[in-house]
Amino acid sequence: MQGVTVIDHPLVQHKLTIMRDKRTSTAGFRRLLREIATLLCYEVTRDLELSDVEIETPLETMMAPTLHGKKLVFASVLRAGNGLLEGMLDLVPAARVAHVGLYRDPKTLTAVEYYFKAPEDIGDRLTIVVDPMLATANSAVAAVERLKERGAKDLRFVCLLAAPEGIERFRGEFPDVPIYTAAIDRQLNEKGYIVPGLGDAGDRMYGTK
């Protein structure tokens, strides 16, 4: 699919399979989500711009590459996005963080905002939006709309699983925002859940129902 990158690294796929298994404990799911987030972050930041700076090693002075410009913003779609956020911050601890609090209305499946906080200079930074599931895309679309209103210009969306319906909706709204995912599953069910999926990521991460 145009604008969609499936990260099929063997370690990503192995960890995702364990996460899908309903026998995986809350602690195990949470740990795996953090680990897989680091691997996803590695891929989504592969093309970051570098510039050379002069440093002094123990042996001599040299020009060496470093990240160019301001560091990243990770935008977590609460609450499940925090599971991905933690793993990404392990890799890029200097990143700024935005939080977009949304919940899905159980009857209409629309996204309802209850919290928003983002860095003032978000427009000068690459913003990576993280949410484990791209299902109906209602939450993802609402989050990106809100971040763009705040000034974000350069965005990428990262998830564990995506449904074809969610990809179509998201790309229709934001053809300028690429999607990175570990897998594209078959479809949504009548309740708007991805199947075969892995259940509700937030519930499995926090042990709630």
Rosetta blueprint (number, residue, H / E / L):
1 M L
2 Q L
3 G L
4 V E
5 T E
6 V E
7 I L
8 D L
9 H L
10 P H
11 L H
12 V H
13 Q H
14 H H
15 K H
16 L H
17 T H
18 I H
19 M H
20 R H
21 D L
22 K L
23 R L
24 T L
25 S L
26 T H
27 A H
28 G H
29 F H
30 R H
31 R H
32 L H
33 L H
34 R H
35 E H
36 I H
37 A H
38 T H
39 L H
40 L H
41 C H
42 Y H
43 E H
44 V H
45 T L
46 R L
47 D L
48 L L
49 E L
50 L E
51 S E
52 D E
53 V E
54 E E
55 I E
56 E E
57 T L
58 P L
59 L L
60 E L
61 T E
62 M E
63 M E
64 A E
65 P E
66 T E
67 L E
68 H L
69 G L
70 K L
71 K L
72 L L
73 V E
74 F E
75 A E
76 S E
77 V E
78 L E
79 R L
80 A L
81 G H
82 N H
83 G H
84 L H
85 L H
86 E H
87 G H
88 M H
89 L H
90 D H
91 L H
92 V L
93 P L
94 A L
95 A L
96 R E
97 V E
98 A E
99 H E
100 V E
101 G E
102 L E
103 Y E
104 R E
105 D L
106 P L
107 K L
108 T L
109 L L
110 T L
111 A E
112 V E
113 E E
114 Y E
115 Y E
116 F E
117 K E
118 A L
119 P L
120 E L
121 D L
122 I H
123 G H
124 D H
125 R L
126 L E
127 T E
128 I E
129 V E
130 V E
131 D L
132 P L
133 M E
134 L E
135 A L
136 T L
137 A L
138 N H
139 S H
140 A H
141 V H
142 A H
143 A H
144 V H
145 E H
146 R H
147 L H
148 K H
149 E H
150 R H
151 G L
152 A L
153 K L
154 D E
155 L E
156 R E
157 F E
158 V E
159 C E
160 L E
161 L E
162 A E
163 A L
164 P H
165 E H
166 G H
167 I H
168 E H
169 R H
170 F H
171 R H
172 G H
173 E H
174 F L
175 P L
176 D L
177 V L
178 P L
179 I E
180 Y E
181 T E
182 A E
183 A E
184 I E
185 D L
186 R L
187 Q E
188 L E
189 N L
190 E L
191 K L
192 G L
193 Y L
194 I E
195 V E
196 P L
197 G L
198 L L
199 G L
200 D L
201 A H
202 G H
203 D H
204 R H
205 M H
206 Y H
207 G L
208 T L
209 K L
